[in-house]
Amino acid sequence: MALRVGLVVGAWAGLRSADPAAAVLLLSGLLASLLARLAPPREELLFTGGLCGLLALAALGVLPDHLGGDLVVHGVASALLALVLLRGLLPRTPAPVARHGLLALLLVGLVGVAWEGAEALADAWLGTQMSLGATDTASDLVADLVGAATVIRLLAASPALGVAA
């Protein structure tokens, strides 16, 4: 709960400081964390805590874009989303990796495309500069898929992590 309150306060501060990009980022984080409530409590906490930490590092400038910070944010956020999908939201079967891994990768890709669309809309409507062109969009989507694929592979390789191979 406290993490979600932090996202709301951060979004409000972003709007008050005339930083609509920060507000869009934090409000989308809030929406994602609310959707994660569908997952079991441990995965929900990991997702929300990880996302809040990632957004805090980005907001503090610890992950500057010119050093690949945007790609790190995309990759880690997508990895967290894949974890929530595989461990919490997709139905479990004795061998979920083949079917559910592919479905998780597809869903993460769709979320990535939706996010890139939201960036373009924020640029057009709010005057932000969140989308930096086709190369930025393509590299963000690749980072999304690499982050998700990494978690899918790790879960497939280790039954101790909760998904049987």
Rosetta constraint file for C-alpha pairs under 8 A:
AtomPair CA 1 CA 5 HARMONIC 6.30 0.50
AtomPair CA 2 CA 6 HARMONIC 6.20 0.50
AtomPair CA 3 CA 7 HARMONIC 6.45 0.50
AtomPair CA 3 CA 48 HARMONIC 7.16 0.50
AtomPair CA 3 CA 49 HARMONIC 6.94 0.50
AtomPair CA 3 CA 52 HARMONIC 6.86 0.50
AtomPair CA 4 CA 8 HARMONIC 6.37 0.50
AtomPair CA 4 CA 30 HARMONIC 6.11 0.50
AtomPair CA 4 CA 33 HARMONIC 7.27 0.50
AtomPair CA 4 CA 48 HARMONIC 7.95 0.50
AtomPair CA 5 CA 9 HARMONIC 6.13 0.50
AtomPair CA 6 CA 10 HARMONIC 5.95 0.50
AtomPair CA 7 CA 11 HARMONIC 6.08 0.50
AtomPair CA 7 CA 26 HARMONIC 5.56 0.50
AtomPair CA 7 CA 27 HARMONIC 6.83 0.50
AtomPair CA 7 CA 29 HARMONIC 7.05 0.50
AtomPair CA 7 CA 30 HARMONIC 5.83 0.50
AtomPair CA 7 CA 52 HARMONIC 7.44 0.50
AtomPair CA 8 CA 12 HARMONIC 6.16 0.50
AtomPair CA 8 CA 26 HARMONIC 7.23 0.50
AtomPair CA 8 CA 27 HARMONIC 6.88 0.50
AtomPair CA 8 CA 30 HARMONIC 7.04 0.50
AtomPair CA 9 CA 13 HARMONIC 6.11 0.50
AtomPair CA 10 CA 14 HARMONIC 6.10 0.50
AtomPair CA 10 CA 22 HARMONIC 7.97 0.50
AtomPair CA 10 CA 23 HARMONIC 7.15 0.50
AtomPair CA 10 CA 26 HARMONIC 6.54 0.50
AtomPair CA 11 CA 15 HARMONIC 6.29 0.50
AtomPair CA 11 CA 22 HARMONIC 6.61 0.50
AtomPair CA 11 CA 23 HARMONIC 4.15 0.50
AtomPair CA 11 CA 24 HARMONIC 7.23 0.50
AtomPair CA 11 CA 25 HARMONIC 7.80 0.50
AtomPair CA 11 CA 26 HARMONIC 5.23 0.50
AtomPair CA 11 CA 27 HARMONIC 5.94 0.50
AtomPair CA 12 CA 16 HARMONIC 6.14 0.50
AtomPair CA 12 CA 23 HARMONIC 6.78 0.50
AtomPair CA 13 CA 17 HARMONIC 6.01 0.50
AtomPair CA 13 CA 23 HARMONIC 7.61 0.50
AtomPair CA 14 CA 18 HARMONIC 6.27 0.50
AtomPair CA 14 CA 19 HARMONIC 4.88 0.50
AtomPair CA 14 CA 20 HARMONIC 6.12 0.50
AtomPair CA 14 CA 21 HARMONIC 7.69 0.50
AtomPair CA 14 CA 22 HARMONIC 5.34 0.50
AtomPair CA 14 CA 23 HARMONIC 4.78 0.50
AtomPair CA 15 CA 19 HARMONIC 5.69 0.50
AtomPair CA 15 CA 20 HARMONIC 5.63 0.50
AtomPair CA 15 CA 22 HARMONIC 7.78 0.50
AtomPair CA 15 CA 23 HARMONIC 5.74 0.50
AtomPair CA 19 CA 23 HARMONIC 6.60 0.50
AtomPair CA 20 CA 24 HARMONIC 6.07 0.50
AtomPair CA 20 CA 126 HARMONIC 6.70 0.50
AtomPair CA 20 CA 128 HARMONIC 6.64 0.50
AtomPair CA 21 CA 25 HARMONIC 6.16 0.50
AtomPair CA 21 CA 122 HARMONIC 7.45 0.50
AtomPair CA 21 CA 128 HARMONIC 5.68 0.50
AtomPair CA 21 CA 129 HARMONIC 7.62 0.50
AtomPair CA 21 CA 130 HARMONIC 6.74 0.50
AtomPair CA 22 CA 26 HARMONIC 6.09 0.50
AtomPair CA 22 CA 59 HARMONIC 7.63 0.50
AtomPair CA 23 CA 27 HARMONIC 5.93 0.50
AtomPair CA 24 CA 28 HARMONIC 6.04 0.50
AtomPair CA 24 CA 122 HARMONIC 7.63 0.50
AtomPair CA 25 CA 29 HARMONIC 6.25 0.50
AtomPair CA 25 CA 55 HARMONIC 7.96 0.50
AtomPair CA 26 CA 30 HARMONIC 6.19 0.50
AtomPair CA 26 CA 55 HARMONIC 7.45 0.50
AtomPair CA 27 CA 31 HARMONIC 6.25 0.50
AtomPair CA 28 CA 32 HARMONIC 6.16 0.50
AtomPair CA 29 CA 33 HARMONIC 6.09 0.50
AtomPair CA 29 CA 51 HARMONIC 7.01 0.50
AtomPair CA 29 CA 52 HARMONIC 7.53 0.50
AtomPair CA 30 CA 34 HARMONIC 6.19 0.50
AtomPair CA 31 CA 35 HARMONIC 6.33 0.50
AtomPair CA 32 CA 36 HARMONIC 6.22 0.50
AtomPair CA 33 CA 37 HARMONIC 6.76 0.50
AtomPair CA 33 CA 44 HARMONIC 7.54 0.50
AtomPair CA 33 CA 47 HARMONIC 7.20 0.50
AtomPair CA 33 CA 48 HARMONIC 5.28 0.50
AtomPair CA 36 CA 43 HARMONIC 7.95 0.50
AtomPair CA 36 CA 44 HARMONIC 5.30 0.50
AtomPair CA 36 CA 47 HARMONIC 7.12 0.50
AtomPair CA 36 CA 48 HARMONIC 7.43 0.50
AtomPair CA 36 CA 84 HARMONIC 7.21 0.50
AtomPair CA 37 CA 41 HARMONIC 7.47 0.50
AtomPair CA 37 CA 44 HARMONIC 5.81 0.50
AtomPair CA 38 CA 44 HARMONIC 7.76 0.50
AtomPair CA 38 CA 88 HARMONIC 7.69 0.50
AtomPair CA 38 CA 89 HARMONIC 6.92 0.50
AtomPair CA 39 CA 43 HARMONIC 6.17 0.50
AtomPair CA 39 CA 44 HARMONIC 5.61 0.50
AtomPair CA 39 CA 84 HARMONIC 6.45 0.50
AtomPair CA 39 CA 85 HARMONIC 7.87 0.50
AtomPair CA 39 CA 87 HARMONIC 7.91 0.50
AtomPair CA 39 CA 88 HARMONIC 4.55 0.50
AtomPair CA 39 CA 89 HARMONIC 5.59 0.50
AtomPair CA 40 CA 44 HARMONIC 6.09 0.50
AtomPair CA 40 CA 88 HARMONIC 5.59 0.50
AtomPair CA 41 CA 45 HARMONIC 6.08 0.50
AtomPair CA 42 CA 46 HARMONIC 6.20 0.50
AtomPair CA 43 CA 47 HARMONIC 5.98 0.50
AtomPair CA 43 CA 83 HARMONIC 7.50 0.50
AtomPair CA 43 CA 84 HARMONIC 5.69 0.50
AtomPair CA 43 CA 87 HARMONIC 7.17 0.50
AtomPair CA 43 CA 88 HARMONIC 6.68 0.50
AtomPair CA 44 CA 48 HARMONIC 6.00 0.50
AtomPair CA 44 CA 84 HARMONIC 7.13 0.50
AtomPair CA 45 CA 49 HARMONIC 5.67 0.50
AtomPair CA 46 CA 50 HARMONIC 5.73 0.50
AtomPair CA 46 CA 80 HARMONIC 7.75 0.50
AtomPair CA 47 CA 51 HARMONIC 5.92 0.50
AtomPair CA 47 CA 80 HARMONIC 5.57 0.50
AtomPair CA 47 CA 81 HARMONIC 7.02 0.50
AtomPair CA 47 CA 84 HARMONIC 6.92 0.50
AtomPair CA 48 CA 52 HARMONIC 6.03 0.50
AtomPair CA 49 CA 53 HARMONIC 6.08 0.50
AtomPair CA 50 CA 54 HARMONIC 6.07 0.50
AtomPair CA 50 CA 77 HARMONIC 7.87 0.50
AtomPair CA 50 CA 80 HARMONIC 7.37 0.50
AtomPair CA 51 CA 55 HARMONIC 6.09 0.50
AtomPair CA 51 CA 77 HARMONIC 6.36 0.50
AtomPair CA 51 CA 80 HARMONIC 7.78 0.50
AtomPair CA 52 CA 56 HARMONIC 6.01 0.50
AtomPair CA 53 CA 57 HARMONIC 6.20 0.50
AtomPair CA 54 CA 58 HARMONIC 6.22 0.50
AtomPair CA 54 CA 73 HARMONIC 6.54 0.50
AtomPair CA 54 CA 76 HARMONIC 7.97 0.50
AtomPair CA 54 CA 77 HARMONIC 7.78 0.50
AtomPair CA 55 CA 59 HARMONIC 5.98 0.50
AtomPair CA 55 CA 73 HARMONIC 7.86 0.50
AtomPair CA 56 CA 60 HARMONIC 6.07 0.50
AtomPair CA 57 CA 61 HARMONIC 6.34 0.50
AtomPair CA 57 CA 62 HARMONIC 5.21 0.50
AtomPair CA 57 CA 63 HARMONIC 6.26 0.50
AtomPair CA 58 CA 62 HARMONIC 5.88 0.50
AtomPair CA 58 CA 63 HARMONIC 5.17 0.50
AtomPair CA 58 CA 64 HARMONIC 7.19 0.50
AtomPair CA 58 CA 69 HARMONIC 7.44 0.50
AtomPair CA 58 CA 73 HARMONIC 7.68 0.50
AtomPair CA 62 CA 69 HARMONIC 7.97 0.50
AtomPair CA 63 CA 67 HARMONIC 7.20 0.50
AtomPair CA 63 CA 68 HARMONIC 7.33 0.50
AtomPair CA 63 CA 69 HARMONIC 4.16 0.50
AtomPair CA 63 CA 70 HARMONIC 7.17 0.50
AtomPair CA 63 CA 72 HARMONIC 7.75 0.50
AtomPair CA 64 CA 68 HARMONIC 6.73 0.50
AtomPair CA 64 CA 69 HARMONIC 4.89 0.50
AtomPair CA 64 CA 70 HARMONIC 7.25 0.50
AtomPair CA 65 CA 69 HARMONIC 4.64 0.50
AtomPair CA 65 CA 70 HARMONIC 5.23 0.50
AtomPair CA 65 CA 71 HARMONIC 7.94 0.50
AtomPair CA 68 CA 72 HARMONIC 6.42 0.50
AtomPair CA 69 CA 73 HARMONIC 6.23 0.50
AtomPair CA 70 CA 74 HARMONIC 6.25 0.50
AtomPair CA 70 CA 140 HARMONIC 7.46 0.50
AtomPair CA 71 CA 75 HARMONIC 5.98 0.50
AtomPair CA 71 CA 139 HARMONIC 7.32 0.50
AtomPair CA 71 CA 140 HARMONIC 5.90 0.50
AtomPair CA 71 CA 143 HARMONIC 5.73 0.50
AtomPair CA 72 CA 76 HARMONIC 5.95 0.50
AtomPair CA 72 CA 143 HARMONIC 7.52 0.50
AtomPair CA 73 CA 77 HARMONIC 5.87 0.50
AtomPair CA 74 CA 78 HARMONIC 6.00 0.50
AtomPair CA 74 CA 140 HARMONIC 6.20 0.50
AtomPair CA 74 CA 141 HARMONIC 7.84 0.50
AtomPair CA 74 CA 143 HARMONIC 5.77 0.50
AtomPair CA 74 CA 144 HARMONIC 5.29 0.50
AtomPair CA 74 CA 147 HARMONIC 7.57 0.50
AtomPair CA 75 CA 79 HARMONIC 6.11 0.50
AtomPair CA 75 CA 143 HARMONIC 4.78 0.50
AtomPair CA 75 CA 144 HARMONIC 4.86 0.50
AtomPair CA 75 CA 145 HARMONIC 7.39 0.50
AtomPair CA 75 CA 146 HARMONIC 6.47 0.50
AtomPair CA 75 CA 147 HARMONIC 4.19 0.50
AtomPair CA 75 CA 148 HARMONIC 7.24 0.50
AtomPair CA 76 CA 80 HARMONIC 6.19 0.50
AtomPair CA 76 CA 144 HARMONIC 7.93 0.50
AtomPair CA 76 CA 147 HARMONIC 5.88 0.50
AtomPair CA 77 CA 81 HARMONIC 6.22 0.50
AtomPair CA 77 CA 144 HARMONIC 7.68 0.50
AtomPair CA 77 CA 147 HARMONIC 7.66 0.50
AtomPair CA 78 CA 82 HARMONIC 6.09 0.50
AtomPair CA 78 CA 108 HARMONIC 6.31 0.50
AtomPair CA 78 CA 144 HARMONIC 5.17 0.50
AtomPair CA 78 CA 145 HARMONIC 7.24 0.50
AtomPair CA 78 CA 147 HARMONIC 5.44 0.50
AtomPair CA 78 CA 148 HARMONIC 5.27 0.50
AtomPair CA 79 CA 83 HARMONIC 6.22 0.50
AtomPair CA 79 CA 144 HARMONIC 7.64 0.50
AtomPair CA 79 CA 147 HARMONIC 4.55 0.50
AtomPair CA 79 CA 148 HARMONIC 4.38 0.50
AtomPair CA 79 CA 149 HARMONIC 7.61 0.50
AtomPair CA 79 CA 150 HARMONIC 7.09 0.50
AtomPair CA 79 CA 151 HARMONIC 5.67 0.50
AtomPair CA 80 CA 84 HARMONIC 6.34 0.50
AtomPair CA 80 CA 148 HARMONIC 7.70 0.50
AtomPair CA 81 CA 85 HARMONIC 6.15 0.50
AtomPair CA 81 CA 108 HARMONIC 6.94 0.50
AtomPair CA 81 CA 148 HARMONIC 7.42 0.50
AtomPair CA 82 CA 86 HARMONIC 6.03 0.50
AtomPair CA 82 CA 104 HARMONIC 5.83 0.50
AtomPair CA 82 CA 105 HARMONIC 7.14 0.50
AtomPair CA 82 CA 108 HARMONIC 6.70 0.50
AtomPair CA 82 CA 148 HARMONIC 5.27 0.50
AtomPair CA 82 CA 151 HARMONIC 6.63 0.50
AtomPair CA 82 CA 152 HARMONIC 6.98 0.50
AtomPair CA 83 CA 87 HARMONIC 5.77 0.50
AtomPair CA 83 CA 88 HARMONIC 7.73 0.50
AtomPair CA 83 CA 148 HARMONIC 7.93 0.50
AtomPair CA 83 CA 151 HARMONIC 6.51 0.50
AtomPair CA 83 CA 152 HARMONIC 7.55 0.50
AtomPair CA 84 CA 88 HARMONIC 5.18 0.50
AtomPair CA 84 CA 89 HARMONIC 6.45 0.50
AtomPair CA 85 CA 89 HARMONIC 4.74 0.50
AtomPair CA 85 CA 90 HARMONIC 5.56 0.50
AtomPair CA 85 CA 104 HARMONIC 6.15 0.50
AtomPair CA 86 CA 90 HARMONIC 5.59 0.50
AtomPair CA 86 CA 100 HARMONIC 6.79 0.50
AtomPair CA 86 CA 101 HARMONIC 7.12 0.50
AtomPair CA 86 CA 104 HARMONIC 6.75 0.50
AtomPair CA 86 CA 152 HARMONIC 7.83 0.50
AtomPair CA 86 CA 163 HARMONIC 7.88 0.50
AtomPair CA 87 CA 92 HARMONIC 7.95 0.50
AtomPair CA 87 CA 162 HARMONIC 7.13 0.50
AtomPair CA 87 CA 163 HARMONIC 7.31 0.50
AtomPair CA 90 CA 100 HARMONIC 6.81 0.50
AtomPair CA 92 CA 96 HARMONIC 6.17 0.50
AtomPair CA 94 CA 164 HARMONIC 6.17 0.50
AtomPair CA 94 CA 165 HARMONIC 7.89 0.50
AtomPair CA 95 CA 163 HARMONIC 7.69 0.50
AtomPair CA 95 CA 164 HARMONIC 5.68 0.50
AtomPair CA 95 CA 165 HARMONIC 5.62 0.50
AtomPair CA 96 CA 100 HARMONIC 5.09 0.50
AtomPair CA 96 CA 101 HARMONIC 6.88 0.50
AtomPair CA 96 CA 163 HARMONIC 7.16 0.50
AtomPair CA 96 CA 164 HARMONIC 7.11 0.50
AtomPair CA 96 CA 165 HARMONIC 7.38 0.50
AtomPair CA 97 CA 101 HARMONIC 4.72 0.50
AtomPair CA 97 CA 102 HARMONIC 7.57 0.50
AtomPair CA 97 CA 152 HARMONIC 7.36 0.50
AtomPair CA 97 CA 156 HARMONIC 5.87 0.50
AtomPair CA 97 CA 163 HARMONIC 7.44 0.50
AtomPair CA 97 CA 164 HARMONIC 7.53 0.50
AtomPair CA 97 CA 165 HARMONIC 6.29 0.50
AtomPair CA 98 CA 102 HARMONIC 6.29 0.50
AtomPair CA 99 CA 103 HARMONIC 6.26 0.50
AtomPair CA 100 CA 104 HARMONIC 5.87 0.50
AtomPair CA 101 CA 105 HARMONIC 6.15 0.50
AtomPair CA 101 CA 152 HARMONIC 5.83 0.50
AtomPair CA 102 CA 106 HARMONIC 6.18 0.50
AtomPair CA 103 CA 107 HARMONIC 6.12 0.50
AtomPair CA 104 CA 108 HARMONIC 6.06 0.50
AtomPair CA 104 CA 148 HARMONIC 7.73 0.50
AtomPair CA 105 CA 109 HARMONIC 6.14 0.50
AtomPair CA 105 CA 145 HARMONIC 6.66 0.50
AtomPair CA 105 CA 148 HARMONIC 6.13 0.50
AtomPair CA 105 CA 149 HARMONIC 6.66 0.50
AtomPair CA 106 CA 110 HARMONIC 6.24 0.50
AtomPair CA 107 CA 111 HARMONIC 6.18 0.50
AtomPair CA 108 CA 112 HARMONIC 6.13 0.50
AtomPair CA 108 CA 144 HARMONIC 6.98 0.50
AtomPair CA 108 CA 145 HARMONIC 7.02 0.50
AtomPair CA 108 CA 148 HARMONIC 6.90 0.50
AtomPair CA 109 CA 113 HARMONIC 6.25 0.50
AtomPair CA 109 CA 141 HARMONIC 7.00 0.50
AtomPair CA 109 CA 144 HARMONIC 6.73 0.50
AtomPair CA 109 CA 145 HARMONIC 6.30 0.50
AtomPair CA 110 CA 114 HARMONIC 6.15 0.50
AtomPair CA 111 CA 115 HARMONIC 6.10 0.50
AtomPair CA 112 CA 116 HARMONIC 6.24 0.50
AtomPair CA 112 CA 140 HARMONIC 7.82 0.50
AtomPair CA 112 CA 141 HARMONIC 5.95 0.50
AtomPair CA 112 CA 144 HARMONIC 6.44 0.50
AtomPair CA 113 CA 117 HARMONIC 6.23 0.50
AtomPair CA 113 CA 141 HARMONIC 7.13 0.50
AtomPair CA 114 CA 118 HARMONIC 6.20 0.50
AtomPair CA 115 CA 119 HARMONIC 6.21 0.50
AtomPair CA 116 CA 120 HARMONIC 6.34 0.50
AtomPair CA 116 CA 131 HARMONIC 7.26 0.50
AtomPair CA 116 CA 137 HARMONIC 6.53 0.50
AtomPair CA 117 CA 121 HARMONIC 6.22 0.50
AtomPair CA 118 CA 122 HARMONIC 6.04 0.50
AtomPair CA 119 CA 123 HARMONIC 6.17 0.50
AtomPair CA 119 CA 130 HARMONIC 5.46 0.50
AtomPair CA 119 CA 131 HARMONIC 5.54 0.50
AtomPair CA 120 CA 124 HARMONIC 6.26 0.50
AtomPair CA 120 CA 130 HARMONIC 7.29 0.50
AtomPair CA 120 CA 131 HARMONIC 5.88 0.50
AtomPair CA 121 CA 125 HARMONIC 5.88 0.50
AtomPair CA 121 CA 126 HARMONIC 7.83 0.50
AtomPair CA 122 CA 126 HARMONIC 5.12 0.50
AtomPair CA 122 CA 127 HARMONIC 6.64 0.50
AtomPair CA 122 CA 128 HARMONIC 5.94 0.50
AtomPair CA 122 CA 129 HARMONIC 7.97 0.50
AtomPair CA 122 CA 130 HARMONIC 7.36 0.50
AtomPair CA 123 CA 127 HARMONIC 4.74 0.50
AtomPair CA 123 CA 128 HARMONIC 4.44 0.50
AtomPair CA 123 CA 129 HARMONIC 5.48 0.50
AtomPair CA 123 CA 130 HARMONIC 6.35 0.50
AtomPair CA 123 CA 131 HARMONIC 6.98 0.50
AtomPair CA 124 CA 128 HARMONIC 7.58 0.50
AtomPair CA 131 CA 136 HARMONIC 6.95 0.50
AtomPair CA 131 CA 137 HARMONIC 6.93 0.50
AtomPair CA 132 CA 136 HARMONIC 5.57 0.50
AtomPair CA 132 CA 137 HARMONIC 7.34 0.50
AtomPair CA 133 CA 137 HARMONIC 6.29 0.50
AtomPair CA 134 CA 138 HARMONIC 6.05 0.50
AtomPair CA 135 CA 139 HARMONIC 6.08 0.50
AtomPair CA 136 CA 140 HARMONIC 6.04 0.50
AtomPair CA 137 CA 141 HARMONIC 6.26 0.50
AtomPair CA 138 CA 142 HARMONIC 6.24 0.50
AtomPair CA 139 CA 143 HARMONIC 6.13 0.50
AtomPair CA 140 CA 144 HARMONIC 6.20 0.50
AtomPair CA 141 CA 145 HARMONIC 6.36 0.50
AtomPair CA 142 CA 146 HARMONIC 6.10 0.50
AtomPair CA 143 CA 147 HARMONIC 6.03 0.50
AtomPair CA 144 CA 148 HARMONIC 6.30 0.50
AtomPair CA 145 CA 149 HARMONIC 5.89 0.50
AtomPair CA 146 CA 150 HARMONIC 6.02 0.50
AtomPair CA 147 CA 151 HARMONIC 6.63 0.50
AtomPair CA 148 CA 152 HARMONIC 6.20 0.50
AtomPair CA 149 CA 153 HARMONIC 6.02 0.50
AtomPair CA 150 CA 154 HARMONIC 6.18 0.50
AtomPair CA 151 CA 155 HARMONIC 6.06 0.50
AtomPair CA 152 CA 156 HARMONIC 6.09 0.50
AtomPair CA 153 CA 157 HARMONIC 6.10 0.50
AtomPair CA 154 CA 158 HARMONIC 6.30 0.50
AtomPair CA 155 CA 159 HARMONIC 6.89 0.50
AtomPair CA 155 CA 161 HARMONIC 5.93 0.50
AtomPair CA 155 CA 162 HARMONIC 7.10 0.50
AtomPair CA 155 CA 163 HARMONIC 5.76 0.50
AtomPair CA 155 CA 164 HARMONIC 7.87 0.50
AtomPair CA 155 CA 165 HARMONIC 7.95 0.50
AtomPair CA 156 CA 163 HARMONIC 6.36 0.50
AtomPair CA 156 CA 164 HARMONIC 6.60 0.50
AtomPair CA 156 CA 165 HARMONIC 5.00 0.50
AtomPair CA 157 CA 165 HARMONIC 6.49 0.50
AtomPair CA 158 CA 162 HARMONIC 7.58 0.50
AtomPair CA 158 CA 163 HARMONIC 7.21 0.50
AtomPair CA 158 CA 164 HARMONIC 7.33 0.50
AtomPair CA 158 CA 165 HARMONIC 7.34 0.50
AtomPair CA 159 CA 163 HARMONIC 5.20 0.50
AtomPair CA 159 CA 164 HARMONIC 4.68 0.50
AtomPair CA 159 CA 165 HARMONIC 6.40 0.50
